[in-house]
Amino acid sequence: MTDVPTHIRKMAHDREFKVTIRIGRSGLSDAMYEELDAQLSSRKVVKVKMNKGLIEERADRKAVFQEIADRVNAILVDARGNVAIYWRS
């Protein structure tokens, strides 16, 4: 696992840092992956929010967030509740 630089962690945990991708009823669609990939290419750090109730169990949610990171070749900086923050160096 790659260490995430301090400035990336600070940016990720800033309250002003807004969610730019939402995972809704359609779930993990190809379009969602393409959008996340495109955003990571242009801004390096992206915040993703999954709709409540989509995945109930915390461990399952964390596994899904990690799977997303692996698929788009990014690092899962943090995952809390329904929100995950991805970084690509």
Residue pairs with C-beta under 8 A, 6 or more apart in sequence:
1 75
2 75
2 89
4 12
4 75
4 77
4 87
8 44
8 45
8 77
8 87
9 77
9 78
11 17
11 45
12 45
12 47
12 77
12 78
12 85
12 87
13 78
17 45
17 47
17 85
18 47
19 47
19 48
19 49
19 83
20 39
20 46
20 47
20 48
21 32
21 35
21 36
21 39
21 46
21 47
21 48
21 49
22 48
22 49
22 50
22 51
23 32
23 48
23 49
23 50
23 51
23 54
24 51
24 54
25 51
25 54
26 32
27 54
28 64
28 68
33 68
33 71
33 72
36 46
36 48
36 68
36 72
36 74
36 86
37 72
39 46
40 46
40 72
40 74
40 86
40 87
40 88
41 88
44 87
44 88
44 89
45 77
45 85
45 86
45 87
46 74
46 85
46 86
46 87
47 83
47 84
47 85
47 86
48 65
48 68
48 83
48 84
48 85
48 86
49 82
49 83
50 61
50 64
50 82
50 83
50 84
51 82
52 82
54 82
55 61
55 64
61 79
61 82
62 79
65 76
65 79
65 84
66 76
68 74
68 76
68 84
68 86
69 75
69 76
69 84
69 86
72 86
72 88
73 88
74 86
74 87
74 88
75 86
75 87
75 88
75 89
76 84
76 85
76 86
77 85
77 86
77 87
78 84
78 85
79 85
